[in-house]
């Protein structure tokens, strides 16, 4: 074997190691429920991607296809997406939040049954957290006996939000995360104006009181 051939073989092995096949990354008998959270001061966006492995994908299609006609109607898709959202628990500082479905994308039933499709569900929590420190709890329920989980928080798109370290349970069904929200710049300006006006009012009041005292002394003298 020439040195040139050996070099090509080494490069080929290195390339295969660096870029594993999708089958190696996701087992064929698992239903992957992967969630990403974008935490903002006024809204939390949830992105849930559901990817069934090839050996169980037909089961998932049958679960969605309630009338067994071989196609997924808009009502069937909406009901399944709503079931996904209904399985989610979100709380902030111990208070349960309402999670609303905002969008859902489904692959065609035939490619999905063959294990070549991902369901994408989008949801949101529309409730301001308010400035200060907060604790978020996220948990998703199982959609199938073969469900496995991933959950991650995205780098906030809202510059006012700072995230603490994430804490996940071993299956990654649950995420607990501390985050802080800085006051809005307009709120800060309003607060500073109010403080300045209060200080100015106090100064004027003191000067008026001092002037009145001087007038009273002049009358006594």
HUPE-V499546 format. One line per field, one symbol per residue. ss: DSSP state (a for helix, b for strand, c for the rest). phi: phi as a letter, one per 40 degrees, with the letter a starting at -180 (. if undefined). burial: I if it has 16 or more other ideal C-beta (glycine too) atoms within 10 Angstrom, else O. Layout:
ss: ???
phi: ???
burial: ???
//
This chain:
ss: ccaaaaaaaaaaaaaaaacccaaaacccccbbbbbbbbbccccbbbbbbbbbccccaaaaaaaacccccccccaaaaaaaaaaaaacbbbbbccbbcccbbbbbbcccaaaaacccccbbbbbbbccccccbbbbbbbbbccccccbbbbbbbcccccccbbbbbbbbcccccbbbbbbbbcccaaaaaaaaaaaaaaaaaaaaaaaaaaaaaaaaaaaac
phi: .cccccccccccccccccbccdcccbccbbbcbbbbbbcbcbabbbbbbbbccccbcccccccccccfcgbbccccccccccccccccbbbbfgccbcbbcbaabbccccccccgbabcbbbaabbaccgchcabbbbabccbacccbbaaabccdcccccbbcccbbcdcgcbbbacabbcccdcccccccccccccccccccccccccccccccccccc
burial: OOOOOOOOOOOOOOOOOOOOOOOOOIOOOIIIIIIOIIIIIOOIIIIIIIIIIOOIIOOIIOOIIOOOOOOIOOOIIOOIIOOIIOIIOIOIOOOOIOIOIOOIOIIOIOOIIOIOIOIIIIIIIOOOIOOOOIOIIIIIOOIOOIIIIOIOIOOIOOOOIOIOOOOIOOOIIIIIIOIOIOOOOOOOOOOOOOOOOOOOOOOOOOOOOOOOOOOOOOOOO
//
